[in-house]
Amino acid sequence: MAEDTQHFSDGTAYEQFMGRWTRAIGTIFLDWLAPPTDARWLDIGCGTGVFTDLIVSTCSPATVVAIDPSEPQIEIARKKAIAQRVDFRVADSQKLPFSDNTFDIVVSALVINFISDRPQALTEMCRVCRPHGVIAGYVWDFAADRGPVSLIRHGLHQVGAKNPPVPGTEHSGLDALTSLFARAKLTEIGSRTIDVTMSFADFNEFWVSQTPSYTPMGKRIAALSETDREKVIDWVRARLPAGPDGRITYSARANAIKALAPA
């Protein structure tokens, strides 16, 4: 899932990096959302279609349209089997290319905080959603420093490396999301946290999957001296003790919100 300036062009690496997290959290989110069957869905910031696949496989939708500003990711999504049931398009959430009242459900997974003009995006979501339709989404809890790479960010801090804030961090908390939805005049707003724990075969799998070279984090790691890079790796490894089988686990938290579109 990518929006605005966060155009992750390496779709295969992106799936390894975030796909497993998206599936785990998306499954819990959709169960909480409890959507009706035979609904018309719009998935905003679909990336390579990981969350879109969950919609298709678990929600019995009538139709699904999925958009992302990254053409390389949409190209990968279009090659998947679900593309037979999903209309994948390159589009901007702040200027949706759809008529009013087109969809019953508008969702976004791990996207809202990355959108530069969030109020405009919510206005567009409301416009294309039918009156009293569902608008919902979830984002990593960056405000509480609970994202998938938070531990690595702390490791970088140990060697004095700069850690620029994640875009939209201040808008990733439950209160901020609720305020955003309330200002857009959505009603029956509900929210919750979603905690997930992922298991990795060993530390190397964790490290490689969470620091791909195309991400801002991966680039900061690559820019370190070899000595500092090893210090960061050792610091993070020490805080992820392996089990008897060598596997390690790591937890992250997302904040989810849902509401009804205005009449």
Rosetta blueprint (number, residue, H / E / L):
1 M L
2 A L
3 E L
4 D L
5 T L
6 Q L
7 H L
8 F L
9 S L
10 D L
11 G H
12 T H
13 A H
14 Y H
15 E H
16 Q H
17 F H
18 M H
19 G H
20 R H
21 W H
22 T H
23 R H
24 A H
25 I H
26 G H
27 T H
28 I H
29 F H
30 L H
31 D H
32 W H
33 L H
34 A L
35 P L
36 P L
37 T L
38 D L
39 A L
40 R E
41 W E
42 L E
43 D E
44 I E
45 G L
46 C L
47 G L
48 T L
49 G L
50 V H
51 F H
52 T H
53 D H
54 L H
55 I H
56 V H
57 S H
58 T H
59 C L
60 S L
61 P L
62 A L
63 T E
64 V E
65 V E
66 A E
67 I E
68 D E
69 P L
70 S L
71 E H
72 P H
73 Q H
74 I H
75 E H
76 I H
77 A H
78 R H
79 K L
80 K L
81 A H
82 I H
83 A H
84 Q H
85 R L
86 V E
87 D E
88 F E
89 R E
90 V E
91 A L
92 D E
93 S L
94 Q L
95 K E
96 L L
97 P L
98 F L
99 S L
100 D L
101 N L
102 T L
103 F E
104 D E
105 I E
106 V E
107 V E
108 S E
109 A E
110 L L
111 V L
112 I H
113 N H
114 F H
115 I L
116 S L
117 D L
118 R H
119 P H
120 Q H
121 A H
122 L H
123 T H
124 E H
125 M H
126 C H
127 R H
128 V H
129 C E
130 R E
131 P E
132 H E
133 G E
134 V E
135 I E
136 A E
137 G E
138 Y E
139 V E
140 W E
141 D L
142 F H
143 A H
144 A H
145 D L
146 R L
147 G L
148 P L
149 V L
150 S H
151 L H
152 I H
153 R H
154 H H
155 G H
156 L H
157 H H
158 Q H
159 V L
160 G L
161 A L
162 K L
163 N L
164 P L
165 P L
166 V L
167 P L
168 G L
169 T H
170 E H
171 H H
172 S L
173 G L
174 L H
175 D H
176 A H
177 L H
178 T H
179 S H
180 L H
181 F H
182 A H
183 R H
184 A L
185 K L
186 L L
187 T E
188 E E
189 I E
190 G E
191 S E
192 R E
193 T E
194 I E
195 D E
196 V E
197 T E
198 M E
199 S E
200 F E
201 A L
202 D L
203 F H
204 N H
205 E H
206 F H
207 W H
208 V H
209 S H
210 Q H
211 T L
212 P L
213 S L
214 Y L
215 T L
216 P H
217 M H
218 G H
219 K H
220 R H
221 I H
222 A H
223 A H
224 L L
225 S L
226 E H
227 T H
228 D H
229 R H
230 E H
231 K H
232 V H
233 I H
234 D H
235 W H
236 V H
237 R H
238 A H
239 R L
240 L L
241 P L
242 A L
243 G L
244 P L
245 D L
246 G L
247 R L
248 I E
249 T E
250 Y E
251 S E
252 A E
253 R E
254 A E
255 N E
256 A E
257 I E
258 K E
259 A E
260 L E
261 A L
262 P L
263 A L
